[in-house]
Amino acid sequence: MTDNPLRILILETRKLSYGSSSVFLELICGILREKGADVTHCIINDPEADSLLLESFSGKSFDAVIGMNSVLTLAECDSGRYLDSINAPFINIIADHPMHVHKYLEVKLKRYYVICLDEYHKEYIERYYPHIKKTAAIPFGGIKYLPDGEDKEKYYSYSQFAKRKYHIFFPATYTPPSYYRQVMEETNISYVKQAEEIMQAILDGGTSPVHELYRNITSWKEERFAARMYKARYIDKYIRDCFRNMAVSSLLEEGYKVDVAGARWDMYNGRYKDRLVIHSQKEYKDLPEAMADSQVVLNVQPLFTEAPHDRVFNAMANGSAVLSDTCSYIEANYKKDTLLFNLQDIHKSIAGMGNTLNNTEKLYKMASNLRNLSENETWHDRCARITGFIKEILSDL
C-alpha cells in the first residue's frame, strides 16, 4: 500500500428515513475530500434504470466502494454480481440492526466488508455472515448547527439556553404498537408471544442484545438463525415502538409538554395527547438546528445495548441535555451528565427527574458538559475511523 490519496467511490442508493443516508454520505464525501482523498459520489435512484451509469464503473479500480444499506449487493451484470465487476473492496455501512438488511448481507460478494453501529451488531455479522471479510463498529457522529458569523460563546450562553423554543424535543417516527402487533398476528401468531417474552425479559432487567434474547426463547438452528431473525424483524419494531410510546406517555402524564417532529404523531391517542405538540416532519439535515433550540432532547434507544442512537450525539453537539434510556457506551462515557430513565419502570424514573427537568440551570450545566465532550463524537472522528478501516482492508489484500 502506498501513500497516494485514497480513491473512493460512493454509490448512494437507498434513501433512508428523512433523507438521513444522503446527509451521512455527503458528510463522509466532504470530509474525506478535505483529508485529501479522491472521492466520486454517485447517486443511483434505480439500479435498473441507471444501469448505464453503473456499468461505467465496471472494470475500474478504487481503494474502496462505499454504500449505506445498499441494494447494490443484489444487482447483477453480464459478468455476475455488479459489485464484483469493480476492482475494489465494497464497504456497506449498516444503519440499523443487521436483521433488517439480511437480504443485502447474505449475498456472497468476493470483497464484502461492513461497518455497523454497535459492537454487538459486529459480533452478529461475524457469526452469521462469515463470507463478509472484515467488520468494524463505528457509530454515527454528531452534527453541529451554528449560523455563520454567530458568536459561539454567546450562542451557547445560559441566557440563550433559557430562551430555547423547546423544553423537551423528540425527533422520531411514531407508529402505534398495535400496528406491528397486527402485522405479527397476520404473519405468524407465534411472533406475538415471542415479542411479549422478549419485552418482559427487558423489563425484568435483561441487558443482552435483542438477538441474544431471541436465541434464549427459541430453538432456531444456528445455520438458519439470521434468516429467521429477518422474518421476525417486526418483533424488534414492535418492542421499540412500545418503549417509545411508554417514554412519551410518561412525560406527558407528569405534566411535561413534549415537542415531536416525525411521521404519524397524529396517530398518538394517549390520555394526555393535548400536551403533545406535533410539528411537521423535518428532514434530517434540519434536525441539528431544531436541537440547537431545545433544552432537552429525548432519545429512546432502538434496542441497541452498546452504542447510542445518533440523536444523542446530535443533541450533545448542539448544547442540549439528553434524556434517554441507557447503553454501555453512555454508561462508560456520559452517565453523570445524562438524564437516564430505566426501562424497567419508565414512569417512576421520569417522575423522579422533576428536580432536574424543571431546573434550567441544572439542564444547562449538563448540556454544557456534554457539548464540551462532543468534540470526541464528530463526523471528522468517524471519517478518520472509516479511513483507518479502509487502510486495514488494503493492507490485508
Salt bridges, closest charged atoms under 4 A:
GLU12 OE2 - LYS15 NZ 2.91
GLU12 OE1 - HIS41 NE2 2.81
GLU34 OE1 - HIS380 NE2 3.17
ASP38 OD2 - ARG7 NE 3.80
GLU76 OE2 - ARG81 NH1 3.65
ASP96 OD1 - ARG240 NH2 2.50
GLU106 OE1 - HIS102 NE2 3.25
GLU126 OE2 - LYS122 NZ 2.71
GLU185 OE2 - ARG181 NE 3.83
GLU196 OE2 - ARG181 NH1 2.62
GLU197 OE2 - LYS193 NZ 2.66
GLU212 OE1 - ARG215 NH1 2.74
GLU222 OE2 - ARG127 NE 2.48
ASP236 OD2 - HIS100 NE2 2.82
ASP236 OD2 - ARG240 NE 2.81
GLU253 OE2 - HIS347 NE2 3.66
GLU254 OE2 - HIS347 NE2 3.09
ASP259 OD2 - HIS279 NE2 2.65
ASP286 OD1 - LYS285 NZ 3.46
ASP310 OD1 - HIS309 ND1 3.65
GLU331 OE1 - LYS335 NZ 3.25
ASP337 OD2 - LYS336 NZ 3.39
GLU375 OE2 - LYS144 NZ 3.30
GLU377 OE1 - ARG382 NH2 2.53
ASP381 OD2 - ARG382 NH1 2.67
ASP381 OD2 - ARG385 NH1 3.58
ASP396 OD2 - LYS134 NZ 3.33
